[in-house]
Amino acid sequence: MLRHLMLAALLALPSLAHAGQPLPITDGVSAVKHPAWSKKATIYEVNIRQYTPEGTFRAFEKHLPRLRRMGVDVLWIMPVNPIAKKERKGSLGSYYAVSDYLAVNPEYGTMADFKHLVDAAHRQGFKVILDWVANHTGWNHVWTKEHPDWYKRNSAGELEGYHYTDLSDHHEEVWADVIGLDYSKQSVRDGMIDAMKFWVEQANIDGFRCDVAWTLPVAFWDQARRELDAVKPVFMLAEADTPEMQVHAFDMTYDWKLYHLLIDVAKGKADARDLAKLYTAPARRYPAGAMRMTFTSNHDENSWNGTDKELYGDGADAMAVLAATLPGMPLVYSGQEDGLNKRLKFFDKDPIVWGKFPRAAFYASLLALKHAHPALTSEHVPGNLEIIETGNPKVFAFRRTTGADRVRVEVNVSGAAQSYMVGGKARSLAPWRWTISVK
C-alpha cells in the first residue's frame, strides 16, 4: 500500500553465544507446496507507470531480454487495474485504489497487451505474478453499485476512507482514497476469489503478490490458495510477516526485520551482533520450508523512505550482498540495476531515466550465485544457516549448507577497513567489501 508501516523495533545488541552452530530458525512444517522452480528463484518488481516514458506494457516488454540476462526469474507486476477517480490522489492516483478487478488500466494498454506481455515473459522463461489489492477498493469501484453491501460502513451506514491501525505503534490512519471490504461476509470472499481466478484463467499469470495481506483473515487466504491451485498451481507472496500466513496460504512473506536492520547497519546503528541475533534468537519462528522475501528496496521504500543512497550510503552494495545470500528470495526493484537516484512519485508520472545500467553486472553476479548453489535455497531449512564468529562486530560472516554444497559469506558492515579471524586465519576487508567462498 502507500507505506507498509510495519517498522521493526531496533534490536538490542546480543552476544554471539550461538556462533559456529547450525541455527534452529524454524518450527513445524509448511503445508504449502512450493512450485519446484521457486526454490532458487529471484524476483523483480515492475513499476509499469514509471518504467518507461510511455508507461505501457508494450514499452516494458522491450526490457525482458536484459532482465532475463541479469538473472531475473519472477516478474512481480504492480497493479494493472483501472484507478478510481473519486478521491484520487495526485494526477494519476494510487495504483492501489482499484475501480474494476476485471479490467486493465488504459494508461498501460489493453487486456490484449497485458496477455501479450505475459506470453512473451513465459516464452523467455519468466514467471509472472500480479499485485492484487483485496483489502479495499477505490470509491467508484464497480462493486459499489453492484454489491454495495460488500463494504464496511460507519455507525451512520456511510462509506468512509479505510481506517488503518499501524501495528508498529498502534496509531490510527485513514487512507482517504480507498474504502474497505467486509470480509465477515462469505459473498465478499467468494467474489474476490472469482476475480483472482479470472486473471489466472484469462491471462495465465503464475500467482499474486497480495497487498496488505495481514489485514485480512488467514482463513480467506487459505480458501483462496485452495481454489486458485485447483485452476493452476500458483505462487503466492504476502505483504505480511506473520508465520501463520505460511502454513496453508502463502509461499513467501516479507522479511521486514532484515530490511530495517540492514538500514540500521548501514547507518552505524547496528552491527554483526544484531544480524546474528536476527537468526539465533528470532522474534518469530516460521515453518520449515517457508520463504521470506529479502530486499533493500521496493515501491513503498523507494517512494516514501528513500533511495539506496539515502538509506545505505556507501554500504548499498554490501547490504544487497546480504539480502541476496541470507535465507530468502532476493528482490530487485525497478531501476536499482541502474543506480536509481530518485524517489519515484507515487501518484504522478515520474519515469525512470535509464542510463548504462552500472549495477546490472553486480546484480547479475548475485543472482547467478543464487541459481548455481542449492545452499542458497529460498526456503528456510533448519541447519542450513550457520553464523561464523569473526572476533570483530564490524564483520558479519556465515555459512549456508545443503548437502555437499557450501557457500561462505564474509561482509565488512562498516565504512572502515577491518581485520578479523575465520577458521583460525587472519583476514581483512576494505570498507563495505565482502568475500564469498564456494565449494
BELVEN-V769465 format. One record per residue. N is the residue number from 0. PHI is phi in whole degrees, -180 to 180 (* if undefined). Layout:
n->(N:N)
phi->(PHI:PHI)
This chain:
n->(0:1:2:3:4:5:6:7:8:9:10:11:12:13:14:15:16:17:18:19:20:21:22:23:24:25:26:27:28:29:30:31:32:33:34:35:36:37:38:39:40:41:42:43:44:45:46:47:48:49:50:51:52:53:54:55:56:57:58:59:60:61:62:63:64:65:66:67:68:69:70:71:72:73:74:75:76:77:78:79:80:81:82:83:84:85:86:87:88:89:90:91:92:93:94:95:96:97:98:99:100:101:102:103:104:105:106:107:108:109:110:111:112:113:114:115:116:117:118:119:120:121:122:123:124:125:126:127:128:129:130:131:132:133:134:135:136:137:138:139:140:141:142:143:144:145:146:147:148:149:150:151:152:153:154:155:156:157:158:159:160:161:162:163:164:165:166:167:168:169:170:171:172:173:174:175:176:177:178:179:180:181:182:183:184:185:186:187:188:189:190:191:192:193:194:195:196:197:198:199:200:201:202:203:204:205:206:207:208:209:210:211:212:213:214:215:216:217:218:219:220:221:222:223:224:225:226:227:228:229:230:231:232:233:234:235:236:237:238:239:240:241:242:243:244:245:246:247:248:249:250:251:252:253:254:255:256:257:258:259:260:261:262:263:264:265:266:267:268:269:270:271:272:273:274:275:276:277:278:279:280:281:282:283:284:285:286:287:288:289:290:291:292:293:294:295:296:297:298:299:300:301:302:303:304:305:306:307:308:309:310:311:312:313:314:315:316:317:318:319:320:321:322:323:324:325:326:327:328:329:330:331:332:333:334:335:336:337:338:339:340:341:342:343:344:345:346:347:348:349:350:351:352:353:354:355:356:357:358:359:360:361:362:363:364:365:366:367:368:369:370:371:372:373:374:375:376:377:378:379:380:381:382:383:384:385:386:387:388:389:390:391:392:393:394:395:396:397:398:399:400:401:402:403:404:405:406:407:408:409:410:411:412:413:414:415:416:417:418:419:420:421:422:423:424:425:426:427:428:429:430:431:432:433:434:435:436:437:438)
phi->(*:-62:-146:-76:60:-102:-75:-75:-69:-62:-76:-71:-70:-101:-90:-107:-63:-97:-57:85:-113:-56:-100:-84:-93:-135:-127:71:-133:-71:-87:-70:-95:-67:-56:-56:-68:-77:-66:-123:-83:-123:-130:-136:-91:-107:-98:-57:-55:-101:-70:-138:-58:-73:65:-123:-61:-65:-68:-65:-54:-66:-87:-57:-58:-70:-68:-67:-64:-72:107:-75:-109:-116:-101:-96:-99:-58:-49:-109:-75:-60:-105:-62:-95:-69:62:-61:-97:67:-82:-116:84:-79:-55:-100:-112:-77:-111:-163:-71:-106:-135:-111:-60:-62:-61:-91:135:-112:-60:-62:-66:-66:-61:-62:-64:-62:-62:-64:-63:-62:-62:-92:99:-85:-105:-126:-117:-106:-69:-125:-112:-93:-73:-154:-131:-72:-64:-111:-62:-59:-69:-64:-96:-78:-141:-60:-77:-83:-105:-69:-130:-82:-64:-91:80:-103:-71:-150:-51:-69:-85:-132:-106:-69:-69:-76:-141:64:-85:-91:-130:-125:-91:-70:-92:-136:-127:-83:-91:-99:-83:-75:-102:-63:-64:-67:-61:-66:-64:-67:-65:-60:-65:-67:-59:-52:-73:-70:-75:-88:-109:62:-69:-106:154:-140:-102:-104:-65:32:-61:-68:-81:-110:-62:-59:-60:-64:-65:-61:-64:-60:-63:-59:-74:-68:-62:-70:-85:-167:-57:-118:-112:-122:-113:-102:-78:-170:-140:-93:-58:-64:-65:-105:-83:-128:-102:-113:-75:-147:-126:-78:-97:-65:-61:-64:-55:-67:-69:-61:-64:-63:-63:-63:-90:78:-90:-150:-150:-60:-65:-70:-62:-63:-63:-56:-107:-85:-137:-65:-69:-132:-115:-104:-63:-55:95:-65:-111:-118:-90:-104:-163:-115:-161:-161:-63:-65:-65:-64:-72:-107:-114:143:-75:-57:-65:-67:-82:-120:57:-75:-92:-58:-68:-62:-69:-66:-62:-64:-63:-86:-116:-74:-56:138:-108:-75:-107:-119:-96:-46:96:-61:-69:-109:70:-44:-114:-143:-82:-68:-62:-93:-113:-139:-69:-158:-65:-65:-98:-78:-113:-106:53:-64:-104:-63:-65:-62:-65:-59:-67:-69:-70:-65:-61:-59:-67:-82:-125:-56:-61:-93:-52:-73:-77:-85:-122:-54:88:-76:-112:-133:-78:-109:-71:-115:75:-142:-68:-96:-125:-104:-133:-156:-128:-121:-136:-137:60:-87:-87:-136:-130:-112:-124:-129:-130:-80:-97:-146:-92:-129:-61:-134:-108:-161:-124:-140:62:79:-112:-77:-138:-149:-138:-69:-54:58:-105:-150:-139:-125:-117:-130:-163)
